[in-house]
Amino acid sequence: AEIPVLEESEEYYLNRKMFLRLGSDCQKVLRLFLRKVPMEKIMTQMGYGSIGYTKKRKFLCKEKLVAMIKADTGYDELTN
């Protein structure tokens, strides 16, 4: 089934609104990751001590964002 454009824009707005509620470190890590910046470079830019920690931070930030989106009242309206 086709998804109406309105729903896509609502979903984008919700995702962006939640993204902007993340801490600045999480925002930066996820932006770099989404731009396909290599983990080594993200580690250096963020001042992290290891690749493992960098990957863990990226994972935790992404999980936090997903949880915030799912907890938002607008999410239920978009998925039902």
C-alpha positions in Angstrom: 0.0 0.0 0.0 1.1 3.5 -0.7 2.1 5.6 2.3 0.6 9.1 2.1 3.2 11.9 1.9 1.7 13.5 5.0 2.5 10.4 7.2 6.1 10.4 5.9 6.5 14.1 6.8 4.9 13.4 10.3 7.3 10.5 10.8 10.3 12.7 9.8 9.1 15.5 12.1 8.8 13.0 15.0 12.2 11.5 14.4 13.8 14.9 14.1 12.1 16.2 17.2 13.4 13.2 19.2 16.8 13.4 17.6 17.1 17.0 18.8 16.3 15.9 22.4 19.3 13.6 22.5 22.4 14.9 24.1 24.9 16.7 21.9 27.4 13.8 22.0 24.8 11.4 20.8 23.6 13.7 18.1 27.2 14.1 16.9 28.0 10.4 17.0 24.8 9.5 15.0 25.3 12.3 12.5 28.9 11.1 11.8 27.7 7.4 11.6 24.9 8.3 9.2 27.4 10.2 7.0 29.3 6.9 6.8 32.4 8.3 8.6 34.7 5.4 9.6 34.6 4.3 13.2 38.3 5.2 13.6 37.6 8.8 12.6 34.5 9.0 14.8 36.6 7.8 17.7 39.2 10.5 17.1 36.7 13.3 16.5 34.8 12.4 19.7 37.9 11.9 21.8 36.9 8.3 22.7 39.6 5.8 23.8 38.8 2.8 21.7 36.8 1.5 18.7 34.9 -0.8 21.0 33.7 2.2 23.1 32.9 4.2 20.0 30.7 1.3 18.7 29.0 0.9 22.1 28.3 4.7 22.3 26.8 4.6 18.8 24.6 1.6 19.7 23.4 3.1 23.0 22.6 6.5 21.3 20.7 4.7 18.6 18.8 2.6 21.2 18.0 5.7 23.2 16.6 7.5 20.1 14.4 4.5 19.1 13.1 4.2 22.7 12.3 8.0 22.7 10.5 7.7 19.4 8.4 4.7 20.5 7.5 6.4 23.8 6.2 9.5 22.1 2.5 9.8 21.8 2.7 10.6 18.1 4.4 7.3 17.3 1.2 5.2 18.1 -0.8 7.4 15.8 1.7 6.8 12.9 1.8 3.1 13.4 -1.9 2.4 13.8 
